[in-house]
Amino acid sequence: MTLTLPYLTQTLSFDSDAETDSFLDNHKIATYTYPPAPVQNGPWKSIKVLPPTPLEDRVWDCKKAHAGCVLGMNKYRVVDLKGQVD
């Protein structure tokens, strides 16, 4: 499953895609799938580096980020024991 970065920005109520990307990066779950590189019809491959994908075109890969999300949720797990002795 994948979600676009603008959709995450709207769902998580961030002000911009940059804030959403920063949030994902701080939690180490900024895993994106990138569109395939353009195909060239010649025997030679291009050696120039493609520019980074703009934020509004990025697609977050939920499946790859799942393990990081679980680790992040475990940091905030609260256990309350009933019948505690002070």
QUIGICOR-V856885 format. One record per residue. N is the residue number from 1. RES is the residue in three letters. SS is DSSP state (helix for helix, strand for strand, loop for the rest). PHI is phi in whole degrees, 0 to 359 (999 if undefined). PSI is psi as a letter, one per 40 degrees, with the letter a starting at -180 (NA if undefined). Layout:
# QUIGICOR-V856885
N&RES&SS&PHI&PSI, N&RES&SS&PHI&PSI
This chain:
# QUIGICOR-V856885
1&MET&loop&999&i, 2&THR&strand&228&i, 3&LEU&strand&226&i, 4&THR&strand&285&i, 5&LEU&helix&297&d, 6&PRO&helix&299&d, 7&TYR&helix&295&d, 8&LEU&helix&297&d, 9&THR&helix&300&d, 10&GLN&helix&291&d, 11&THR&helix&292&d, 12&LEU&loop&273&e, 13&SER&loop&61&f, 14&PHE&loop&274&i, 15&ASP&loop&279&d, 16&SER&loop&212&i, 17&ASP&helix&294&d, 18&ALA&helix&295&d, 19&GLU&helix&295&d, 20&THR&helix&296&d, 21&ASP&helix&298&d, 22&SER&helix&296&d, 23&PHE&helix&299&d, 24&LEU&helix&296&d, 25&ASP&helix&292&d, 26&ASN&helix&296&d, 27&HIS&loop&266&e, 28&LYS&loop&58&f, 29&ILE&loop&232&f, 30&ALA&loop&276&g, 31&THR&loop&251&h, 32&TYR&strand&244&i, 33&THR&strand&261&h, 34&TYR&loop&252&i, 35&PRO&loop&297&i, 36&PRO&loop&298&i, 37&ALA&loop&291&i, 38&PRO&loop&297&i, 39&VAL&loop&273&h, 40&GLN&loop&254&i, 41&ASN&loop&261&f, 42&GLY&loop&225&i, 43&PRO&loop&284&e, 44&TRP&loop&258&h, 45&LYS&loop&269&i, 46&SER&loop&285&h, 47&ILE&loop&254&e, 48&LYS&loop&281&i, 49&VAL&loop&279&h, 50&LEU&loop&286&i, 51&PRO&loop&292&i, 52&PRO&loop&297&i, 53&THR&loop&291&h, 54&PRO&loop&299&i, 55&LEU&helix&303&d, 56&GLU&helix&290&e, 57&ASP&helix&260&e, 58&ARG&loop&284&i, 59&VAL&strand&235&h, 60&TRP&strand&280&h, 61&ASP&strand&267&h, 62&CYS&helix&295&d, 63&LYS&helix&294&d, 64&LYS&helix&288&d, 65&ALA&helix&272&e, 66&HIS&helix&301&d, 67&ALA&helix&298&d, 68&GLY&helix&294&d, 69&CYS&helix&294&d, 70&VAL&helix&295&d, 71&LEU&helix&298&d, 72&GLY&helix&294&d, 73&MET&helix&291&d, 74&ASN&helix&293&d, 75&LYS&helix&294&d, 76&TYR&loop&254&e, 77&ARG&loop&288&h, 78&VAL&loop&242&h, 79&VAL&loop&246&h, 80&ASP&loop&244&h, 81&LEU&loop&263&h, 82&LYS&loop&273&i, 83&GLY&loop&77&f, 84&GLN&loop&290&i, 85&VAL&loop&252&h, 86&ASP&loop&281&NA
